[in-house]
Structures are given as structure tokens and as C-alpha cells.
């Protein structure tokens, strides 16, 4: 390549990295993006997108299985796993092509290789099939967005019946029995998918509850639904090892000497920041004891004009948070007024069945923060659209600050569990982040019949008056 100096060089082509490239290029910056694997990163190739594609397959299976309830006869019900995997890959390829096309249309220079940041914003790139191709870039600004990798439990390294999220999307078929280690968002999505596709699933979680951070009322609904699916949830237990058997499965040891025979072990215990080979000697970029790049509230590192965003910093490891951080950084680079992300108010979406979505504080977290609160809960069992869909399980819970006169004031948190709540959160997210009061939001009309009516009803009830609730 002839050009070696750019306005901005970005290391990493996941959502945070390519988000910064697209946003910066739309503002007129001359940008180079270095990615050693595939543009789109974990989210697109080994995370969010394939996970939701398989969850949609599971949703289709559930729909067909209950078609008779609507008078539709579908027999027999079967799953052709090879077609499922082909469709998953076609979705990934289409979206990856779209991202690459956007980058090229905005004149972003894409380099295939491994990048290392040196002093004075010098970026060394090594690539090519045999690692012999190299380039040295300089830039007015550098953004580090190398992403993350699955955390691995000692003794449960990937191989044989043990997989992480990287390998899960290529398993040869749906196992008869599966153990999911970790009851966080990703673990619950994997467990839900496997159970709906016919596997017998056990979740092993070391913490006292699954879905830490979720409101207790929401978690309770998930546990009730998981029980209906036959998912066995064991909390407060740690795994100690596994013993592969002759038939391809393994015996997982956990808790106080308990064992569980299984055909597949899915390790889902979070993701670790990926910084291997990222930094050369002589930069001011610091790595914390937890392995994250140390940044200030505007994502600036200790090296002048070098920022870090995405999974490599200690913020919520969510693609949309990476996009927001990218916008903040590019705004800062342009000398405008950057607005950092308020991590306590970001939207969370968990796509297991039932779906979970929330923004803001849970009831417990609000009380721990010193708020006197008032809450409102309404269940989907009384929502006409949910009943029509045949998906009445779930609820909407709104947490508001309690005023001195006892009335509900500012909305502190909105928590949802049930049908399509990941598509319903926007109203609650806006209410929390605009620091809206109950009275302000209650004045807005929700369409009927709709699932979003339940959010409106929940807020309206906090005014002291209500319709159906």
C-alpha cells in the first residue's frame, strides 16, 4: 500500500472498531481499519448474530409444536440441523458483506493483519497467509478495539465434548444431554436454545442466582419458564472437572462430589479482554490487574491521542455499547463535545425464551443506592396481544423514586420479561435516560392491542389510578 499516514487508525473490526470507522468516515476522516480475522468481530461471527439465528430456529420449533392450539395441523415435526447451520451462515455472510460494503463505500482502508501499537501513534501491521506482509502506519489518532475471547475454566479447555461460544455454533447436531456452565445472559440463551430443540439441559452456576443484575421478579419468571422446559438450574455450585467417556460424552463433577453425565458441555463464564501482542514497549497505554485497558470517562488511554473502546475496557460487553463508545471517541477526536455512556442506564437484552430486557436500576439496586422506591408490576397474562400469541408468561416492572408525599416520581428502572420484550424496551430506556417522571410518561398513549400496552399500564398505575391493572 502507498498511503501510510491516516487521520485515524483503528485496531479491531468488531462493532466498536467498525462503528468508529463508519462514524468517523461519515464525518470526513481518512481512516484505516486493521482486522486480523473477519470484519464484524465476535458479535457477527461467533456471538450475537449466530446466537439469535439459532434462537429463532428454536422459536420456529416452538411455534410449530403448538400450531395445533391454533387449529393448524403440522405433522411430523422434525429438525434438519444441516439446513439450520447453512441458514445461520448465510445470515452471517450477508451481514458481514453489508458491513464490508459500507466501509468500502466510505473509503475506509481495510488491512488484513495483526496490529501492534508503538510510541507516537505508530501501528505495525503483520499479515498475509504466511505472515510475511507488513506495513507501518502513523496516525493523528488511534483507537484500540481488539475485542475479547471466551474465558476458560481450568480443566474445561475446548475440545471433544467441551465447547465455548466460539465452537458452539459449529456443533454437528443437537445433543441428547447438555450441561451449560454459567447462568449469565449467554449461558441462558444457550440453555434455552438447546432445550427448545429437544436437549435435556442442566445449568450449573457458581453464584447464588442466574442472570445476576436482573431484577429478582424477572429472574423468578425465567426460572419458572425454564422449569416448564425441563431445564434443571443448579445455583451456588462450582464445577471441579470432567471425565470423558468412551462414547464421546463426559461426566461433569460439581458441588459437593456430585456428577452429571452429558454429551455436551458449554462453557459460558464470560469473556476476557484480548490484548495479546497489542502493545509494544514505550507507549503510555496501561493494562489493569483485571486485564482491561485503563481509560478515563472519555475512553482516553495514558497515551496522547489514543483511545480504547469495546470489550477491551471495563464497560458492559455489549455491541450497542461499543457503537456508543465509538461515537463518543470520534466526537472527541473531532474536537466537539463528547458524551460518555452512562453504564448504569444502558439497555440490556437477553434473548432466551422468555426474553429479558431492562434499563436502569433493579428494585434491589435502587434501594442499595439509597433510594426510597415505589414499584408497579403488571403481567402479560392480562395483555390481549400476549394472550392472542399464546405467550402469556412474563411481566413488566417499573421502579420509581418515592417522593416525600408518597407519590411516584422519577423512573429509575424498567424491567421486562416475556414475549418480544427485547423489541419493547425503547420506551422504558428513553424514560430512564431522560430522567422522566411517572406523570410525564403516563400521559403517552400505547397502541391497542399491543404488547407495549403493558409498559403503559405499569407506569399509569404508579400515578395512583389505572385502567386494567
Secondary structure, DSSP 8 states (H G I E B T S, - for coil): ----EEEEEEE--SHHHHHHHHHHHHTT--EEEEESS-TTHHHHHHSHHHHHHHHHHHHHHHHHHTGGGGT---------HHHHHHHHHHHHHHHHHHHHHHHHHTT-EEEEEEEEEEGGGEEEEEESTTS-EEEEEEEEEEEE---EEE---TT--SBTTEE-HHHHTT-SS--SEEEEE--SHHHHHHHHHHHHTT-EEEEEESSSSSSTTS-HHHHHHHHHHHHHHT-EEEES--EEEEEE-TTS-EEEEETTTEEEEESEEEE-S-EEE--TTTB-TT----B-TTS-B---TT-B-SSTTEEE-GGGSSS---HHHHHHHHHHHHHHHTTS------GGG--EEE-SSSEEEEEE--HHHHHHTT--EEEEEEEGGG-HHHHHHT----EEEEEEEE-TTS-EEEEEEEEEEETTGGGTHHHHHHHHHTT-BHHHHHTS---SS-TTHHHHHHHHHTTT--S--
